[in-house]
Amino acid sequence: MSTRFSAAPLVALAFVFCSPASAEVVMTPAFAGARFEVTPVEGSIWRVDGPVTERHLNPMGDSFGDGVPSHAVSSGALLVAWGRPAMGHVQAAVVPAGGARWHATQAITAPGVFGQPRVLAREDGWLVVLNQAAGSPEVVMAGITREGRATAPTPLRGGLLVEVVAVGDMVHAITLDPVNLTTGRYGLDATSFRPNYSIPEIPIPIIDGRSVDLHEFNAPILPLPPIEQAPRPGLTSRSSSRRLPPVVRTEALLSPDIRVHSGTDGDRETYAVVTWWVDAYSILFVELTEDGAQLPPERVSSLMPNDPYLVQEAVRAVRDR
């Protein structure tokens, strides 16, 4: 994968699929300027397909076994972060607002880092949330300041990171905790917290940090990344979100397919909702707000197995409040 950037505010995301072995993800500004491109090359994440220029990021990443990058824009400055398991840390690079070159930041110490880190923009820089497993898997966070200096990691909780989303100044980390690996029992949790100021080398203080249990699954699952469900039959009309009587499950559920959906609905504040399948006919969902996860989970169901509209119904139920 070649990763390139030339600087400018980034406001839109376009997907252009060229072939099964080559694709392009382009973030296009509203006016002429730079763009951030991720062009996968078959069998590679970071390899540059052509001459290496100063716009390419980490062209030797494959030789280090580097993971998939994540990014976020803060006041026009772009930060990209990725795991480097061979060295036990998270690497990051930034392009300042109006700049045209990558600048390496201080690395985040993360023994046993795995998976794709998540990056959130903050007023004082960026928040990076990641998985590491020096022993048991745990989720930690660290900050990177606008000057490119990293804070010491702050442990959040044990388990596997699914997704991170911010609503106002509240950050929600959705995780899976392997309750019993022998039986494949997992707990789905939401850890909500307000990260305070970032000081280099010092763990970020947490305000109002708390974790709540959302659900427990009794079957083995692979949360990173979620397994896609079997193709769901297409419908000509949207299914009803009314509560339906219990039905006998006739199709196996391949995965809970845990998702976090967020956005801004008109003049409303940012909304966020986490959804997961509990059987082939039902989805549970929880709204994530500035006050934390709103329990108990709510349910939407359909008479049709693997109804493709159930997720839309869950998100709509939150947006219409």
PyMOL commands that set and color helices and strands:
alter all, ss='L'
color gray80, all
select helices_A, chain A and resi 61-64+85-87+310-319
alter helices_A, ss='H'
color red, helices_A
select strands_A, chain A and resi 2-5+12-19+22-28+36-39+70-74+77-84+89-95+103-104+108-109+114-122+125-132+138-145+154-158+160-167+170-180+185-195+206-217+259-264+270-279+282-289+292-301
alter strands_A, ss='S'
color yellow, strands_A
deselect
rebuild
show_as cartoon
